[in-house]
């Protein structure tokens, strides 16, 4: 019993620590996706993505699962992509260890494309309208 009980408790705490870490990763990934979705919108700014990611992390994580979130937004206009990275820590059951979680998500930046102009020639004058 002297050997098995500490081993059983260690396995129990490790499994709970793994579940908390996994939940923290899930919250960080969802926050990054929400931030990328907001930052990639038409005429959206990096601040829109940052505030959306932080807001999601605060609402979804509560106070113990995912703490101290930091958000970075990288907008690359040459490739037309925006990347949001969310970093934070999760609750630790091991003294002296702070598990760090980092997740990122990318999206294509939305852009307005005007409709193609209809060819104006005499052969289409009697056509029905396209609505």
The first five atom37 places (N, CA, C, CB, O) and aatype in JSON, in Angstrom:
{
  "aatype": [20, 20, 20, 20, 20, 20, 20, 20, 20, 20, 20, 20, 20, 20, 20, 20, 20, 20, 20, 20, 20, 20, 20, 20, 20, 20, 20, 20, 20, 20, 20, 20, 20, 20, 20, 20, 20, 20, 20, 20, 20, 20, 20, 20, 20, 20, 20, 20, 20, 20, 20, 20, 20, 20, 20, 20, 20, 20, 20, 20, 20, 20, 20, 20, 20, 20, 20, 20, 20, 20, 20, 20, 20, 20, 20, 20, 20, 20, 20, 20, 20, 20, 20, 20, 20, 20, 20, 20, 20, 20, 20, 20, 20, 20, 20, 20, 20, 20, 20, 20, 20, 20, 20, 20, 20, 20, 20, 20, 20, 20, 20, 20, 20, 20, 20, 20, 20, 20, 20, 20, 20, 20, 20, 20, 20, 20, 20, 20, 20, 20, 20],
  "atom_mask": [
    [1, 1, 1, 1, 1],
    [1, 1, 1, 1, 1],
    [1, 1, 1, 1, 1],
    [1, 1, 1, 1, 1],
    [1, 1, 1, 1, 1],
    [1, 1, 1, 1, 1],
    [1, 1, 1, 1, 1],
    [1, 1, 1, 1, 1],
    [1, 1, 1, 1, 1],
    [1, 1, 1, 1, 1],
    [1, 1, 1, 1, 1],
    [1, 1, 1, 1, 1],
    [1, 1, 1, 1, 1],
    [1, 1, 1, 1, 1],
    [1, 1, 1, 1, 1],
    [1, 1, 1, 1, 1],
    [1, 1, 1, 1, 1],
    [1, 1, 1, 1, 1],
    [1, 1, 1, 1, 1],
    [1, 1, 1, 1, 1],
    [1, 1, 1, 1, 1],
    [1, 1, 1, 1, 1],
    [1, 1, 1, 1, 1],
    [1, 1, 1, 1, 1],
    [1, 1, 1, 1, 1],
    [1, 1, 1, 1, 1],
    [1, 1, 1, 1, 1],
    [1, 1, 1, 1, 1],
    [1, 1, 1, 1, 1],
    [1, 1, 1, 1, 1],
    [1, 1, 1, 1, 1],
    [1, 1, 1, 1, 1],
    [1, 1, 1, 1, 1],
    [1, 1, 1, 1, 1],
    [1, 1, 1, 1, 1],
    [1, 1, 1, 1, 1],
    [1, 1, 1, 1, 1],
    [1, 1, 1, 1, 1],
    [1, 1, 1, 1, 1],
    [1, 1, 1, 1, 1],
    [1, 1, 1, 1, 1],
    [1, 1, 1, 1, 1],
    [1, 1, 1, 1, 1],
    [1, 1, 1, 1, 1],
    [1, 1, 1, 1, 1],
    [1, 1, 1, 1, 1],
    [1, 1, 1, 1, 1],
    [1, 1, 1, 1, 1],
    [1, 1, 1, 1, 1],
    [1, 1, 1, 1, 1],
    [1, 1, 1, 1, 1],
    [1, 1, 1, 1, 1],
    [1, 1, 1, 1, 1],
    [1, 1, 1, 1, 1],
    [1, 1, 1, 1, 1],
    [1, 1, 1, 1, 1],
    [1, 1, 1, 1, 1],
    [1, 1, 1, 1, 1],
    [1, 1, 1, 1, 1],
    [1, 1, 1, 1, 1],
    [1, 1, 1, 1, 1],
    [1, 1, 1, 1, 1],
    [1, 1, 1, 1, 1],
    [1, 1, 1, 1, 1],
    [1, 1, 1, 1, 1],
    [1, 1, 1, 1, 1],
    [1, 1, 1, 1, 1],
    [1, 1, 1, 1, 1],
    [1, 1, 1, 1, 1],
    [1, 1, 1, 1, 1],
    [1, 1, 1, 1, 1],
    [1, 1, 1, 1, 1],
    [1, 1, 1, 1, 1],
    [1, 1, 1, 1, 1],
    [1, 1, 1, 1, 1],
    [1, 1, 1, 1, 1],
    [1, 1, 1, 1, 1],
    [1, 1, 1, 1, 1],
    [1, 1, 1, 1, 1],
    [1, 1, 1, 1, 1],
    [1, 1, 1, 1, 1],
    [1, 1, 1, 1, 1],
    [1, 1, 1, 1, 1],
    [1, 1, 1, 1, 1],
    [1, 1, 1, 1, 1],
    [1, 1, 1, 1, 1],
    [1, 1, 1, 1, 1],
    [1, 1, 1, 1, 1],
    [1, 1, 1, 1, 1],
    [1, 1, 1, 1, 1],
    [1, 1, 1, 1, 1],
    [1, 1, 1, 1, 1],
    [1, 1, 1, 1, 1],
    [1, 1, 1, 1, 1],
    [1, 1, 1, 1, 1],
    [1, 1, 1, 1, 1],
    [1, 1, 1, 1, 1],
    [1, 1, 1, 1, 1],
    [1, 1, 1, 1, 1],
    [1, 1, 1, 1, 1],
    [1, 1, 1, 1, 1],
    [1, 1, 1, 1, 1],
    [1, 1, 1, 1, 1],
    [1, 1, 1, 1, 1],
    [1, 1, 1, 1, 1],
    [1, 1, 1, 1, 1],
    [1, 1, 1, 1, 1],
    [1, 1, 1, 1, 1],
    [1, 1, 1, 1, 1],
    [1, 1, 1, 1, 1],
    [1, 1, 1, 1, 1],
    [1, 1, 1, 1, 1],
    [1, 1, 1, 1, 1],
    [1, 1, 1, 1, 1],
    [1, 1, 1, 1, 1],
    [1, 1, 1, 1, 1],
    [1, 1, 1, 1, 1],
    [1, 1, 1, 1, 1],
    [1, 1, 1, 1, 1],
    [1, 1, 1, 1, 1],
    [1, 1, 1, 1, 1],
    [1, 1, 1, 1, 1],
    [1, 1, 1, 1, 1],
    [1, 1, 1, 1, 1],
    [1, 1, 1, 1, 1],
    [1, 1, 1, 1, 1],
    [1, 1, 1, 1, 1],
    [1, 1, 1, 1, 1],
    [1, 1, 1, 1, 1],
    [1, 1, 1, 1, 1],
    [1, 1, 1, 1, 1]
  ],
  "atom_positions": [
    [[0.82, -1.2, 0.0], [0.0, 0.0, 0.0], [0.85, 1.25, 0.0], [-0.93, 0.01, 1.2], [0.5, 2.26, -0.61]],
    [[1.97, 1.19, 0.68], [2.86, 2.35, 0.77], [3.37, 2.75, -0.61], [4.04, 2.06, 1.72], [3.58, 3.93, -0.86]],
    [[3.57, 1.83, -1.48], [4.06, 2.13, -2.82], [2.93, 2.39, -3.81], [4.92, 0.99, -3.32], [3.07, 3.22, -4.7]],
    [[1.83, 1.7, -3.67], [0.76, 1.82, -4.64], [-0.08, 3.09, -4.48], [-0.14, 0.62, -4.54], [-0.52, 3.66, -5.48]],
    [[-0.31, 3.54, -3.27], [-1.14, 4.72, -3.05], [-0.51, 6.0, -3.65], [-1.38, 4.91, -1.57], [-1.22, 6.75, -4.32]],
    [[0.79, 6.28, -3.43], [1.38, 7.45, -4.09], [1.37, 7.33, -5.61], [2.81, 7.65, -3.62], [1.18, 8.33, -6.31]],
    [[1.56, 6.13, -6.12], [1.52, 5.92, -7.57], [0.1, 6.18, -8.11], [1.97, 4.49, -7.92], [-0.05, 6.8, -9.16]],
    [[-0.91, 5.72, -7.4], [-2.3, 5.94, -7.82], [-2.64, 7.43, -7.8], [-3.28, 5.16, -6.92], [-3.27, 7.93, -8.72]],
    [[-2.22, 8.13, -6.75], [-2.47, 9.57, -6.69], [-1.72, 10.33, -7.79], [-2.08, 10.13, -5.32], [-2.25, 11.27, -8.38]],
    [[-0.5, 9.91, -8.06], [0.28, 10.55, -9.14], [-0.42, 10.38, -10.48], [1.69, 9.96, -9.2], [-0.51, 11.33, -11.25]],
    [[-0.91, 9.18, -10.76], [-1.62, 8.94, -12.02], [-2.92, 9.75, -12.08], [-1.93, 7.45, -12.18], [-3.28, 10.27, -13.13]],
    [[-3.6, 9.86, -10.96], [-4.82, 10.65, -10.91], [-4.54, 12.12, -11.21], [-5.49, 10.51, -9.55], [-5.23, 12.72, -12.03]],
    [[-3.53, 12.7, -10.56], [-3.21, 14.11, -10.79], [-2.68, 14.35, -12.2], [-2.18, 14.58, -9.76], [-2.97, 15.39, -12.8]],
    [[-1.91, 13.41, -12.73], [-1.42, 13.56, -14.1], [-2.57, 13.54, -15.11], [-0.41, 12.46, -14.43], [-2.57, 14.3, -16.08]],
    [[-3.55, 12.68, -14.89], [-4.68, 12.63, -15.82], [-5.52, 13.9, -15.73], [-5.56, 11.4, -15.54], [-5.99, 14.41, -16.75]],
    [[-5.71, 14.43, -14.52], [-6.44, 15.69, -14.37], [-5.65, 16.83, -15.0], [-6.73, 15.99, -12.88], [-6.22, 17.7, -15.66]],
    [[-4.32, 16.84, -14.79], [-3.47, 17.88, -15.4], [-3.55, 17.81, -16.92], [-2.01, 17.72, -14.93], [-3.61, 18.85, -17.58]],
    [[-3.54, 16.61, -17.47], [-3.67, 16.46, -18.92], [-4.99, 16.98, -19.45], [-3.51, 15.01, -19.31], [-5.04, 17.62, -20.5]],
    [[-6.07, 16.72, -18.72], [-7.38, 17.2, -19.15], [-7.47, 18.72, -19.08], [-8.49, 16.59, -18.28], [-8.04, 19.35, -19.97]],
    [[-6.9, 19.32, -18.04], [-6.91, 20.78, -17.92], [-6.06, 21.42, -19.02], [-6.4, 21.22, -16.53], [-6.44, 22.44, -19.59]],
    [[-4.91, 20.81, -19.31], [-4.05, 21.31, -20.39], [-4.76, 21.23, -21.74], [-2.73, 20.53, -20.43], [-4.72, 22.17, -22.53]],
    [[-5.41, 20.11, -22.0], [-6.15, 19.94, -23.25], [-7.29, 20.96, -23.36], [-6.72, 18.5, -23.34], [-7.51, 21.53, -24.43]],
    [[-8.0, 21.21, -22.27], [-9.06, 22.22, -22.28], [-8.49, 23.61, -22.55], [-9.83, 22.21, -20.94], [-9.09, 24.39, -23.29]],
    [[-7.34, 23.92, -21.97], [-6.69, 25.2, -22.23], [-6.3, 25.35, -23.69], [-5.47, 25.34, -21.35], [-6.46, 26.43, -24.26]],
    [[-5.78, 24.28, -24.29], [-5.43, 24.31, -25.72], [-6.67, 24.53, -26.58], [-4.74, 23.0, -26.13], [-6.64, 25.29, -27.55]],
    [[-7.77, 23.88, -26.21], [-9.01, 24.03, -26.97], [-9.53, 25.46, -26.89], [-10.08, 23.05, -26.46], [-9.97, 26.01, -27.9]],
    [[-9.48, 26.06, -25.71], [-9.92, 27.44, -25.55], [-9.01, 28.38, -26.34], [-9.94, 27.84, -24.05], [-9.5, 29.31, -26.99]],
    [[-7.7, 28.16, -26.29], [-6.77, 29.01, -27.02], [-6.99, 28.92, -28.53], [-5.34, 28.64, -26.67], [-6.95, 29.93, -29.23]],
    [[-7.22, 27.7, -29.03], [-7.46, 27.53, -30.47], [-8.76, 28.19, -30.89], [-7.48, 26.03, -30.83], [-8.81, 28.85, -31.92]],
    [[-9.81, 28.03, -30.11], [-11.09, 28.65, -30.44], [-10.99, 30.17, -30.39], [-12.19, 28.15, -29.49], [-11.6, 30.86, -31.21]],
    [[-10.25, 30.69, -29.43], [-10.05, 32.14, -29.34], [-9.26, 32.65, -30.55], [-9.33, 32.52, -28.04], [-9.57, 33.71, -31.08]],
    [[-8.25, 31.9, -30.97], [-7.48, 32.3, -32.14], [-8.34, 32.27, -33.41], [-6.26, 31.37, -32.31], [-8.23, 33.15, -34.25]],
    [[-9.2, 31.26, -33.53], [-10.09, 31.19, -34.69], [-11.08, 32.35, -34.69], [-10.85, 29.85, -34.71], [-11.35, 32.94, -35.74]],
    [[-11.62, 32.67, -33.53], [-12.55, 33.8, -33.43], [-11.85, 35.12, -33.77], [-13.17, 33.87, -32.02], [-12.42, 35.96, -34.46]],
    [[-10.63, 35.28, -33.29], [-9.87, 36.49, -33.6], [-9.54, 36.59, -35.08], [-8.59, 36.52, -32.79], [-9.63, 37.67, -35.66]],
    [[-9.15, 35.48, -35.69], [-8.84, 35.49, -37.12], [-10.08, 35.79, -37.94], [-8.24, 34.15, -37.55], [-10.01, 36.51, -38.93]],
    [[-11.22, 35.25, -37.53], [-12.48, 35.51, -38.24], [-12.82, 37.0, -38.18], [-13.62, 34.68, -37.64], [-13.26, 37.58, -39.18]],
    [[-12.62, 37.61, -37.03], [-12.94, 39.03, -36.89], [-11.92, 39.92, -37.6], [-13.01, 39.41, -35.42], [-12.3, 40.93, -38.19]],
    [[-10.65, 39.56, -37.54], [-9.62, 40.38, -38.17], [-9.63, 40.27, -39.69], [-8.26, 39.98, -37.65], [-9.16, 41.18, -40.37]],
    [[-10.16, 39.18, -40.24], [-10.17, 38.98, -41.68], [-11.4, 39.57, -42.35], [-10.08, 37.51, -42.0], [-11.5, 39.54, -43.58]],
    [[-12.34, 40.1, -41.58], [-13.55, 40.67, -42.16], [-13.26, 41.88, -43.03], [-14.51, 41.06, -41.06], [-12.19, 42.49, -42.94]],
    [[-14.22, 42.22, -43.86], [-14.06, 43.36, -44.77], [-13.89, 44.64, -43.95], [-15.29, 43.48, -45.73], [-14.72, 44.96, -43.1]],
    [[-12.81, 45.36, -44.22], [-12.44, 46.61, -43.55], [-12.24, 46.44, -42.04], [-13.5, 47.66, -43.8], [-12.4, 47.4, -41.29]],
    [[-11.89, 45.25, -41.6], [-11.61, 45.0, -40.18], [-10.16, 45.38, -39.88], [-11.88, 43.51, -39.81], [-9.32, 45.44, -40.78]],
    [[-9.87, 45.61, -38.61], [-8.53, 45.99, -38.19], [-7.94, 44.89, -37.31], [-8.56, 47.34, -37.44], [-8.63, 43.95, -36.91]],
    [[-6.65, 45.04, -37.01], [-6.01, 44.1, -36.1], [-6.62, 44.19, -34.71], [-4.5, 44.38, -36.03], [-6.71, 43.18, -34.01]],
    [[-7.04, 45.38, -34.32], [-7.68, 45.56, -33.02], [-8.98, 44.79, -32.91], [-7.92, 47.02, -32.77], [-9.32, 44.3, -31.83]],
    [[-9.73, 44.69, -34.01], [-10.96, 43.89, -34.0], [-10.66, 42.43, -33.69], [-11.69, 44.01, -35.35], [-11.36, 41.81, -32.89]],
    [[-9.63, 41.89, -34.32], [-9.25, 40.5, -34.07], [-8.74, 40.29, -32.66], [-8.21, 40.06, -35.06], [-9.06, 39.29, -32.01]],
    [[-7.93, 41.23, -32.18], [-7.38, 41.12, -30.82], [-8.49, 41.14, -29.77], [-6.38, 42.25, -30.55], [-8.51, 40.32, -28.85]],
    [[-9.43, 42.09, -29.91], [-10.5, 42.19, -28.92], [-11.45, 40.99, -28.99], [-11.3, 43.48, -29.12], [-11.95, 40.54, -27.96]],
    [[-11.69, 40.46, -30.18], [-12.56, 39.28, -30.31], [-11.9, 38.06, -29.66], [-12.87, 38.99, -31.79], [-12.57, 37.28, -28.99]],
    [[-10.59, 37.88, -29.87], [-9.9, 36.74, -29.3], [-9.84, 36.84, -27.77], [-8.48, 36.63, -29.88], [-10.09, 35.85, -27.07]],
    [[-9.52, 38.02, -27.26], [-9.47, 38.19, -25.81], [-10.84, 38.0, -25.18], [-8.93, 39.58, -25.46], [-10.97, 37.37, -24.13]],
    [[-11.87, 38.55, -25.82], [-13.23, 38.4, -25.3], [-13.67, 36.96, -25.26], [-14.2, 39.2, -26.13], [-14.29, 36.52, -24.29]],
    [[-13.35, 36.21, -26.32], [-13.73, 34.79, -26.34], [-12.98, 34.02, -25.26], [-13.44, 34.18, -27.72], [-13.57, 33.19, -24.56]],
    [[-11.69, 34.29, -25.11], [-10.89, 33.57, -24.11], [-11.42, 33.83, -22.71], [-9.41, 33.97, -24.21], [-11.46, 32.92, -21.88]],
    [[-11.81, 35.06, -22.44], [-12.32, 35.39, -21.11], [-13.68, 34.74, -20.85], [-12.43, 36.9, -20.94], [-13.95, 34.26, -19.75]],
    [[-14.53, 34.72, -21.87], [-15.87, 34.12, -21.7], [-15.79, 32.6, -21.58], [-16.78, 34.5, -22.86], [-16.48, 32.01, -20.75]],
    [[-14.97, 31.97, -22.4], [-14.96, 30.51, -22.47], [-14.11, 29.86, -21.38], [-14.45, 30.07, -23.82], [-14.43, 28.75, -20.94]],
    [[-13.07, 30.51, -20.95], [-12.13, 29.85, -20.06], [-12.5, 29.96, -18.59], [-10.77, 30.41, -20.26], [-12.06, 29.13, -17.79]],
    [[-13.27, 30.93, -18.22], [-13.5, 31.13, -16.8], [-12.25, 31.72, -16.17], [-13.89, 29.8, -16.11], [-11.52, 32.44, -16.84]],
    [[-12.01, 31.43, -14.94], [-10.85, 32.04, -14.28], [-9.71, 31.07, -14.04], [-11.28, 32.64, -12.99], [-8.63, 31.51, -13.65]],
    [[-9.9, 29.78, -14.24], [-8.84, 28.84, -13.88], [-8.3, 28.01, -15.03], [-9.33, 27.93, -12.82], [-7.13, 27.61, -14.99]],
    [[-9.07, 27.73, -16.04], [-8.62, 26.81, -17.09], [-7.57, 27.46, -17.98], [-9.8, 26.36, -17.94], [-6.55, 26.83, -18.28]],
    [[-7.79, 28.69, -18.4], [-6.88, 29.38, -19.31], [-6.72, 30.81, -18.79], [-7.41, 29.37, -20.79], [-7.67, 31.59, -18.83]],
    [[-5.54, 31.14, -18.31], [-5.33, 32.44, -17.7], [-4.25, 33.22, -18.43], [-4.97, 32.29, -16.23], [-3.45, 32.66, -19.17]],
    [[-4.25, 34.52, -18.21], [-3.25, 35.44, -18.74], [-3.1, 35.34, -20.26], [-1.92, 35.18, -18.08], [-1.99, 35.12, -20.75]],
    [[-4.22, 35.49, -21.03], [-4.1, 35.37, -22.48], [-3.39, 36.57, -23.11], [-5.49, 35.2, -23.11], [-3.62, 37.72, -22.72]],
    [[-2.54, 36.28, -24.07], [-1.85, 37.29, -24.86], [-2.17, 36.99, -26.32], [-0.28, 37.29, -24.6], [-2.12, 35.84, -26.75]],
    [[-2.51, 38.03, -27.08], [-2.91, 37.86, -28.47], [-2.01, 38.68, -29.37], [-4.39, 38.25, -28.67], [-1.78, 39.86, -29.11]],
    [[-1.5, 38.07, -30.43], [-0.76, 38.79, -31.46], [-1.46, 38.57, -32.79], [0.74, 38.33, -31.52], [-1.89, 37.46, -33.11]],
    [[-1.56, 39.64, -33.56], [-2.21, 39.6, -34.87], [-1.17, 39.97, -35.92], [-3.46, 40.56, -34.93], [-0.53, 41.02, -35.81]],
    [[-1.0, 39.14, -36.92], [-0.06, 39.39, -38.0], [-0.83, 39.43, -39.32], [1.06, 38.29, -38.04], [-1.37, 38.42, -39.78]],
    [[-0.88, 40.62, -39.92], [-1.6, 40.81, -41.19], [-0.58, 40.91, -42.31], [-2.51, 42.09, -41.14], [0.25, 41.82, -42.32]],
    [[-0.63, 39.98, -43.25], [0.29, 39.96, -44.38], [-0.49, 40.31, -45.64], [0.99, 38.57, -44.52], [-1.17, 39.45, -46.21]],
    [[-0.38, 41.55, -46.08], [-1.16, 42.0, -47.25], [-0.61, 41.42, -48.55], [-1.17, 43.52, -47.33], [-1.34, 41.35, -49.54]],
    [[0.66, 40.99, -48.57], [1.19, 40.43, -49.81], [0.57, 39.06, -50.12], [2.71, 40.3, -49.72], [0.36, 38.73, -51.28]],
    [[0.28, 38.27, -49.08], [-0.35, 36.97, -49.29], [-1.86, 37.03, -49.07], [0.27, 35.93, -48.37], [-2.58, 36.1, -49.43]],
    [[-2.34, 38.12, -48.46], [-3.78, 38.26, -48.22], [-4.26, 37.41, -47.06], [-4.54, 37.89, -49.45], [-5.42, 36.98, -47.05]],
    [[-3.39, 37.16, -46.08], [-3.78, 36.34, -44.93], [-3.55, 37.1, -43.63], [-2.99, 35.02, -44.91], [-2.67, 37.95, -43.53]],
    [[-4.37, 36.77, -42.65], [-4.19, 37.29, -41.3], [-4.05, 36.09, -40.36], [-5.38, 38.22, -40.86], [-4.81, 35.12, -40.45]],
    [[-3.07, 36.17, -39.46], [-2.81, 35.09, -38.5], [-2.94, 35.64, -37.1], [-1.4, 34.46, -38.73], [-2.35, 36.68, -36.77]],
    [[-3.69, 34.96, -36.27], [-3.87, 35.34, -34.87], [-3.29, 34.24, -34.0], [-5.38, 35.59, -34.53], [-3.61, 33.06, -34.17]],
    [[-2.42, 34.64, -33.06], [-1.8, 33.68, -32.15], [-2.21, 34.04, -30.72], [-0.25, 33.68, -32.31], [-2.1, 35.19, -30.3]],
    [[-2.69, 33.04, -29.99], [-3.13, 33.22, -28.61], [-2.23, 32.38, -27.72], [-4.65, 32.83, -28.43], [-2.05, 31.18, -27.95]],
    [[-1.66, 33.01, -26.69], [-0.78, 32.34, -25.74], [-1.28, 32.6, -24.33], [0.69, 32.83, -25.9], [-1.72, 33.71, -24.02]],
    [[-1.22, 31.6, -23.49], [-1.63, 31.76, -22.1], [-1.14, 30.59, -21.27], [-3.15, 31.9, -21.98], [-0.38, 29.75, -21.75]],
    [[-1.58, 30.54, -20.03], [-1.2, 29.45, -19.14], [-2.44, 28.73, -18.66], [-0.38, 29.99, -17.94], [-3.54, 29.27, -18.67]],
    [[-2.24, 27.49, -18.24], [-3.34, 26.7, -17.68], [-3.05, 26.44, -16.21], [-3.53, 25.37, -18.46], [-1.93, 26.61, -15.74]],
    [[-4.07, 26.02, -15.52], [-3.94, 25.67, -14.1], [-2.94, 24.52, -13.96], [-5.32, 25.27, -13.49], [-2.93, 23.6, -14.78]],
    [[-2.11, 24.58, -12.93], [-1.12, 23.54, -12.7], [-1.36, 22.86, -11.36], [0.3, 24.12, -12.76], [-1.59, 23.52, -10.35]],
    [[-1.3, 21.54, -11.38], [-1.39, 20.76, -10.16], [-0.01, 20.28, -9.7], [-2.32, 19.56, -10.36], [0.11, 19.61, -8.68]],
    [[1.02, 20.64, -10.46], [2.4, 20.31, -10.13], [3.07, 21.59, -9.63], [3.16, 19.7, -11.38], [3.14, 22.56, -10.38]],
    [[3.55, 21.62, -8.42], [4.16, 22.84, -7.88], [5.36, 23.29, -8.71], [4.58, 22.62, -6.43], [6.23, 22.49, -9.06]],
    [[5.4, 24.6, -9.0], [6.52, 25.17, -9.74], [6.45, 25.03, -11.24], [7.76, 24.56, -9.27], [7.4, 25.42, -11.93]],
    [[5.39, 24.49, -11.77], [5.28, 24.3, -13.22], [4.06, 25.07, -13.73], [5.17, 22.8, -13.58], [2.95, 24.86, -13.25]],
    [[4.29, 25.95, -14.7], [3.2, 26.7, -15.34], [3.1, 26.25, -16.8], [3.43, 28.25, -15.25], [3.91, 26.69, -17.62]],
    [[2.16, 25.4, -17.12], [2.03, 24.95, -18.51], [1.61, 26.09, -19.43], [1.02, 23.8, -18.61], [0.56, 26.71, -19.22]],
    [[2.41, 26.37, -20.46], [2.1, 27.42, -21.43], [1.41, 26.79, -22.64], [3.37, 28.18, -21.86], [1.79, 25.71, -23.09]],
    [[0.41, 27.48, -23.13], [-0.35, 27.01, -24.28], [-0.27, 28.08, -25.36], [-1.84, 26.71, -23.89], [-0.48, 29.26, -25.09]],
    [[0.03, 27.67, -26.59], [0.07, 28.6, -27.73], [-0.66, 27.94, -28.89], [1.54, 28.97, -28.13], [-0.35, 26.81, -29.28]],
    [[-1.63, 28.65, -29.44], [-2.38, 28.17, -30.61], [-2.52, 29.33, -31.59], [-3.79, 27.59, -30.2], [-2.56, 30.49, -31.18]],
    [[-2.6, 29.02, -32.88], [-2.78, 30.07, -33.89], [-3.78, 29.63, -34.95], [-1.43, 30.42, -34.54], [-4.02, 28.44, -35.15]],
    [[-4.34, 30.62, -35.61], [-5.29, 30.37, -36.7], [-5.09, 31.43, -37.77], [-6.77, 30.38, -36.17], [-4.77, 32.58, -37.47]],
    [[-5.28, 31.04, -39.03], [-5.12, 31.95, -40.16], [-6.37, 31.95, -41.02], [-3.89, 31.56, -41.02], [-7.09, 30.96, -41.11]],
    [[-6.61, 33.09, -41.62], [-7.75, 33.22, -42.56], [-7.35, 34.15, -43.69], [-9.03, 33.75, -41.84], [-6.45, 34.98, -43.55]],
    [[-8.03, 34.0, -44.81], [-7.85, 34.91, -45.93], [-8.6, 36.2, -45.66], [-8.32, 34.26, -47.26], [-9.75, 36.17, -45.21]],
    [[-7.96, 37.33, -45.93], [-8.57, 38.63, -45.69], [-9.67, 38.86, -46.73], [-7.5, 39.77, -45.76], [-9.45, 38.72, -47.93]],
    [[-10.85, 39.21, -46.24], [-11.97, 39.46, -47.14], [-11.77, 40.78, -47.86], [-13.31, 39.47, -46.37], [-11.31, 41.76, -47.27]],
    [[-12.11, 40.8, -49.15], [-11.95, 42.0, -49.95], [-13.17, 42.15, -50.84], [-10.65, 41.95, -50.78], [-13.73, 41.16, -51.32]],
    [[-13.58, 43.37, -51.06], [-14.73, 43.63, -51.92], [-14.31, 43.52, -53.37], [-15.34, 45.03, -51.62], [-13.32, 44.12, -53.78]],
    [[-15.06, 42.76, -54.14], [-14.82, 42.62, -55.57], [-16.06, 43.12, -56.29], [-14.49, 41.16, -55.96], [-17.13, 42.54, -56.14]],
    [[-15.93, 44.19, -57.08], [-17.12, 44.7, -57.77], [-17.61, 43.7, -58.81], [-16.81, 46.05, -58.44], [-16.82, 42.94, -59.37]],
    [[-18.91, 43.7, -59.07], [-19.45, 42.78, -60.09], [-18.93, 43.14, -61.47], [-20.99, 42.8, -60.08], [-18.61, 44.3, -61.76]],
    [[-18.85, 42.13, -62.31], [-18.37, 42.38, -63.67], [-19.4, 43.21, -64.42], [-18.09, 41.05, -64.41], [-20.61, 43.03, -64.26]],
    [[-18.91, 44.11, -65.24], [-19.79, 44.95, -66.04], [-20.35, 44.12, -67.19], [-19.03, 46.21, -66.58], [-19.65, 43.29, -67.76]],
    [[-21.62, 44.36, -67.52], [-22.24, 43.65, -68.63], [-21.77, 44.28, -69.93], [-23.78, 43.68, -68.53], [-21.69, 45.5, -70.05]],
    [[-21.46, 43.44, -70.89], [-20.98, 43.92, -72.17], [-22.1, 44.69, -72.86], [-20.49, 42.74, -73.06], [-23.17, 44.14, -73.09]],
    [[-21.85, 45.94, -73.19], [-22.92, 46.76, -73.79], [-22.75, 46.8, -75.31], [-22.89, 48.21, -73.22], [-22.03, 47.64, -75.84]],
    [[-23.4, 45.9, -75.98], [-23.43, 45.91, -77.44], [-24.89, 45.86, -77.87], [-22.61, 44.71, -78.04], [-25.77, 45.59, -77.05]],
    [[-25.13, 46.11, -79.11], [-26.5, 46.15, -79.62], [-27.18, 44.79, -79.6], [-26.51, 46.69, -81.03], [-28.41, 44.72, -79.58]],
    [[-26.42, 43.7, -79.61], [-27.03, 42.38, -79.66], [-27.73, 42.01, -78.35], [-25.99, 41.35, -79.99], [-28.54, 41.09, -78.34]],
    [[-27.43, 42.7, -77.25], [-28.04, 42.4, -75.96], [-29.11, 43.41, -75.57], [-26.98, 42.34, -74.89], [-29.62, 43.34, -74.45]],
    [[-29.44, 44.32, -76.43], [-30.4, 45.37, -76.08], [-31.78, 44.84, -75.76], [-30.5, 46.36, -77.2], [-32.44, 45.35, -74.85]],
    [[-32.23, 43.81, -76.49], [-33.59, 43.3, -76.3], [-33.66, 42.16, -75.29], [-34.15, 42.85, -77.62], [-34.73, 41.6, -75.08]],
    [[-32.54, 41.82, -74.68], [-32.54, 40.74, -73.7], [-33.31, 41.17, -72.46], [-31.1, 40.34, -73.32], [-33.43, 42.35, -72.15]],
    [[-33.82, 40.18, -71.77], [-34.49, 40.42, -70.49], [-33.45, 40.87, -69.46], [-35.25, 39.15, -70.0], [-32.28, 40.5, -69.57]],
    [[-33.85, 41.64, -68.48], [-32.9, 41.98, -67.43], [-32.46, 40.73, -66.65], [-33.52, 43.02, -66.46], [-33.17, 39.72, -66.62]],
    [[-31.28, 40.8, -66.04], [-30.71, 39.63, -65.38], [-31.17, 39.45, -63.96], [-29.24, 39.72, -65.39], [-30.64, 38.57, -63.28]],
    [[-32.1, 40.2, -63.47], [-32.55, 40.01, -62.09], [-33.43, 38.85, -62.05], [-33.26, 41.23, -61.54], [-33.93, 38.49, -60.98]]
  ]
}
